Amino acid sequence: MPEAVSGQEPPAVELRDAVKRFGDAVVLDGLDLAVPAGQRLALIGPSGSGKSTVLRVIMGLERLDRGTLHIEGEEVPRALAGRRLSRAQRETERRLRRRLGMVFQHFHLFPHMTVLRNLTEAPVLVLGLARDEAAARARELLELVGLADKEDAYPAELSGGQKQRVAIARALALRPSILLFDEVTSALDPEVVGDVLAVLRQLAADQRSTMILVTHQMGFAEEVADRVAFLDEGRILEQGPPRQLFHEPREARTRTFLRRVLEAR
């Protein structure tokens, strides 16, 4: 367990010396990251810098080749080469992953289920909630994201922005303490991006959850994040408060990236 300063809780998420390879490509190259509980962290950087891979490793969708991952002070078990996790290690991993909720770029809603079923299935199966309780919670969340009238609709009947708002509500349905958002506006038409960003702004203002957001929306990151980290070639090159990083970046590579992004608007 990572050491915490006396009287302080450990980080909500901590990666140490994280290495992830895909074939010969090194996507995470000894990355270190600590996210305090309740912090809103935005990850920015060029395509291929490892931003989404960080989220997928935290969520358990990818396995580290080297390094450690801690969630709220507990290490997530990692199988050594050629070995499997023990039953106790698998249970520890499942228990820790239940604290996470992730919203993907491409929604990943169940097409054969109504919006309400999409929100209630996991709380019933994972948390053991009664269906009535899960449905009541789902309706509260649909109200939160502005889709109270869509509970009986199927995903195919929704716009892209509506699907993404349902996906956000579904992540919240499991009551996670850590929320991960992977470029949730990049697959949307420009006219609906604002609706989704408005929901995220409301969550950032109202939720006590730790939030880690991968985004190309620099203005949004500056507005809602407590801290911004710039990734390049699988490492965090620079991080700090939004005002400092966006307006007074220390690294030349960060300045070049921001200039190109702003010029492309």
Secondary structure, 3 states (H helix, E strand, C coil): CCCCCCCCCCCCEEEEEEEEEECCEEEEEEEEEEECCCCEEEEECCCCCCHHHHHHHHHCCCCCCEEEEEECCEECCCCCCCCCCCHHHHHHHHHHHCCEEEECCCCCCCCCCCHHHHHHHHHHHHCCCCHHHHHHHHHHHHHHCCCHHHCCCCHHHCCHHHHHHHHHHHHHHCCCCEEEEECCCCCCCHHHHHHHHHHHHHHHHHCCCEEEEECCCHHHHHHHCCEEEEEECCEEEEEECHHHHHHCCCCHHHHHHHHHHHHCC
